[in-house]
Amino acid sequence: MDQALDEARAAAARGEVPVGAVIVDAGGAVVARAGNRTRELNDPTAHAEMLAIRAACARLGQERLTGHDLYVTLEPCPMCAAAIAAARIGRLYYGAADPKSGGVAVGARVFAHPQCHHVPEVYDGLAEAEAAALLRDFFAGRRGA
């Protein structure tokens, strides 16, 4: 999660919402890492999770990430949760809950739908305070400017 937090900090430094994601293999080796780049790339799908999943799939030459874990600083939105399911990621670890746009524990609850073909193991609250503080400070800075 420390590397995901580093990616979130780098995203904030670029003026992006501070969310970071890291994908690791079964042995714990980092396969891909990313931070939000929606503004930089003018791409509403360039969330940290989406970029990390794309990079991991490209690196491995496959569309499925079975046996891989995803660490992300914020509860994935419905789009990212659907991509996590489609990629067959084994375990999802996330930091801060997202009561406004979450797609795992609140909102759409993508993994609870019968149409969801794969449900990862989900672990929430990992480094929650630090992840939430990054987001809170980022948005406070935006409102104060």
N, C-alpha and C positions, 0 to 999 in steps of 0.2 A: 504493500500500500504506500510505502514511502516514495517509490518511484512514480506512482500515480499522482501523489501529492506534488511531486516535482513537476510533472507535466501540467498539473492544474496551475501552479505558480507561473510557469512559462506561458501558459495561455493567458493568464491575467496580464502579464507583462506585455503581451501583444494586443491587449485591449479586448480579448475574448472572455466570455464567461468562464471562470476558472474551474474547469472539469478536466480531469486526467484519467487515462485508462491504460492498463498494462495487461497483456496476455502472457501467461507462462505455461510451459509444457508440464508434463507429469513429473519431471525431475526438478521443476522449479526454475528452469532457465527461461529468461525473457525472450519471447518470440517477436513481440511487437509492443510498441508504446506510442501513445498519441495524446494530444490535448485538443480541445475544441479549436476549430478553424473555420467556423461558419462565415464570419465576416471577411477574413483574409481570402478565402476561396470563393466568396459569394455563392455559397452552397448551403442551403438549409439542412442538408443531410450530413454535413461535416462535423458531426458530434464526435467526441473523443472515442466513444465505443465503436462507432461505425468505422472511423479511420483505423483504429487498432485491428478490428476484425478484417477489414480489407487488406491491411498490410500483412497480417499473419497468414491469411489465405494465400496471398500472392507469394509470400516467402516460402510457404510449404507446398505450393502448387496444388492446392485442393480447396474445395468449397466448404468442407466440414472441419471443425476444430474439436472433435471428440477427444476427451482426455485432457483438454486444456482448461485453464481457469482464467477468469477475467476479474481484475480488480479495478474498480472505478470509484471515484470520489463522491459521486452523487447517484442516487437511485435512478436507474435508466428510465427514459421516457418510453411511451408505447412503441415508437419506431425502433428504438434501440433494443427494447425487450424482444420484439419480433425478430430482429436480426440475430440476437443471442440465441433464440430458439432455433432459427433456421440454420445457424452455424453449428448447432449441437454442442455448445459449450457445456462442459461438465459442471462447473461450479462458478457461481457469481458471488463476488464479495463486493459490497458497496458501503460507503461511508454515511453521508448525510441522506436523510429522507427528503423527498421532494413532494410536499403536500399539494403543490400547484400543478406540476406537470409529470409526476411520477407515473410509471406504468407497471410497477411490480407490486408494491404493497398498497398503493392508493390508486385512484383513477381507474384506468382501463384494466389493471390487474391481468395483463396479457397471459401470464403463465397459468391462470385459473380457468381460462376458456377451454372448452372441449375441442376447439379447432386448433389449439396449440399442440403441435406434433412432438415437441420435446420440451421438457421442463428441467432446467438445471437445478442443482442444489443451490439454495439462496441463503447467504449469511449477510445480515445487515449490521450497521452500527460500527464497522471497523474504522477506527480513526475518525469517528463521527464529529467530535468537537472541532478538530483541526479542519476537516473538510467544510463544515458549516461556517467556521470563522472565515475561511477564505472567501466563501460566497458572500457572507454578510458584509465583510470589509469591502469587497469589490463593488457591491451594489450601493453601499453607503457612500463610497467615493464617487460613484456616478451621480447620485442624487445631490451630493454636495457641490458638484462642479457646475 
